[in-house]
Amino acid sequence: MTPVAQAMEYAFIAIWIAAMVTWFVGAAHFLPVWWALARKRKPERRHIKWSLISAGIFIALVGAGFGVGGIAELAGGWG
């Protein structure tokens, strides 16, 4: 494995971990919104705001992970 591919592998793993943390933060803010709507109450705006922000960051990180994985494949692959 080339040094560039190795660096991209480490970057991919770091991005994956950051994406999972962001997903859990988003879920922690989305579940109160879901619970309030299920009980026919108005959800708090801060939970809606942070769940949408977390979803956007998660999607951006997944896209970055695909990009880094593509660069790693072009730089020498996994083998």
C-alpha positions as CSV (number, residue, x, y, z in Angstrom):
1,M,0.0,0.0,0.0
2,T,1.4,3.4,-1.0
3,P,1.9,6.1,1.7
4,V,-0.9,8.2,0.1
5,A,-3.3,5.2,0.3
6,Q,-2.3,4.6,3.9
7,A,-2.9,8.2,4.8
8,M,-6.3,8.2,3.0
9,E,-7.2,5.0,4.9
10,Y,-6.6,6.8,8.2
11,A,-8.5,9.8,7.0
12,F,-11.4,7.5,6.0
13,I,-11.5,5.9,9.5
14,A,-11.4,9.3,11.2
15,I,-14.2,10.6,9.0
16,W,-16.2,7.5,9.7
17,I,-15.9,7.9,13.4
18,A,-16.8,11.6,13.2
19,A,-19.9,10.7,11.1
20,M,-21.0,8.1,13.7
21,V,-20.7,10.7,16.5
22,T,-22.6,13.2,14.4
23,W,-25.3,10.6,13.8
24,F,-25.7,9.9,17.5
25,V,-25.9,13.6,18.3
26,G,-28.5,14.1,15.6
27,A,-30.5,11.2,16.9
28,A,-30.3,12.6,20.5
29,H,-31.9,15.8,19.2
30,F,-34.4,14.2,16.8
31,L,-35.9,11.7,19.3
32,P,-37.4,14.5,21.5
33,V,-38.9,16.0,18.3
34,W,-40.4,12.7,17.3
35,W,-41.7,12.1,20.8
36,A,-43.4,15.5,21.0
37,L,-45.0,15.0,17.6
38,A,-46.2,11.5,18.6
39,R,-47.9,13.1,21.6
40,K,-49.4,15.9,19.5
41,R,-47.3,18.6,21.1
42,K,-45.2,21.3,19.6
43,P,-41.5,20.3,19.6
44,E,-38.8,22.7,20.8
45,R,-37.1,24.7,18.0
46,R,-33.6,24.0,19.3
47,H,-34.1,20.3,18.9
48,I,-35.4,20.7,15.3
49,K,-32.5,23.1,14.5
50,W,-29.8,20.8,15.9
51,S,-31.2,17.6,14.3
52,L,-31.2,19.3,10.9
53,I,-27.6,20.7,11.4
54,S,-26.4,17.2,12.5
55,A,-28.1,15.6,9.5
56,G,-26.3,18.1,7.1
57,I,-23.0,17.5,8.8
58,F,-23.5,13.7,8.6
59,I,-24.3,13.8,4.9
60,A,-21.2,16.0,4.3
61,L,-19.0,13.6,6.2
62,V,-20.3,10.6,4.3
63,G,-19.6,12.4,1.0
64,A,-16.1,13.2,2.3
65,G,-15.6,9.6,3.2
66,F,-16.5,8.5,-0.3
67,G,-14.1,11.1,-1.7
68,V,-11.3,10.0,0.5
69,G,-12.0,6.3,-0.3
70,G,-11.9,7.1,-4.0
71,I,-8.6,8.9,-3.7
72,A,-7.2,5.9,-1.7
73,E,-8.3,3.6,-4.5
74,L,-6.6,5.7,-7.2
75,A,-3.5,6.1,-5.1
76,G,-2.8,2.4,-4.9
77,G,-5.8,0.5,-3.6
78,W,-6.0,-1.7,-0.6
79,G,-3.5,-4.4,-1.6
